[in-house]
Amino acid sequence: MNKKLEMIIDGKKKKYDILLKVDTKDDNGSYILYTENEKNELGDIIVYAGLLVTKDDDEVEIKPVLDDKKLEMLDDLLEQITKRTQKGE
């Protein structure tokens, strides 16, 4: 996807890469997977999931994904993409 996301967290401006955006029909939700490309202690890139919420003034806010089924769906998609990328597809 190669789009950038800029957020202010704790008063600091941070830039993230958007890996994937998924629109769901069952709840009309829009979800994203994004990363700052930092790695955990195992060397894996840390990926965050968020729910995009449009406010009354058309500003978009990213909220935590609280639905376990949605988190599982996003995790499955990320796993599929990772496997395909590793295979060179």
Residue, then its C-alpha position, 0 to 999 in steps of 0.5 A: m500500500n505504501k501510504k504514510l500515516e502521521m499521528i501525534i502521540d504524547g505530544k510527539k509527531k510520529k510517522y507510520d507506514i500503512l500496511l493494509k486497509v480493510d473495509t468490512k460489510d458486516d459492521n461498515g468498519s474500516y480497519i488498518l494495520y500500520t507500523e513504525n518499522e520498529k522491532n521487538e526483542l525477537g527481531d519481528i516488526i511491530v504492527y498495530a491495528g486500528l479502527l478508523v472512525t470519522k468524526d462530525d467534522d470529517e476528521v478521522e480518528i484511529k481507535p483500538v480494535l476491541d472486537d476479538k473477531k476483528l482482531e483475529m481477522l486482521d491477524d489472519l490477513l497479516e499472516q497470509i500477506t507475510k507468508r506470500t511475501q516470504k514466498g515471493e508472490 
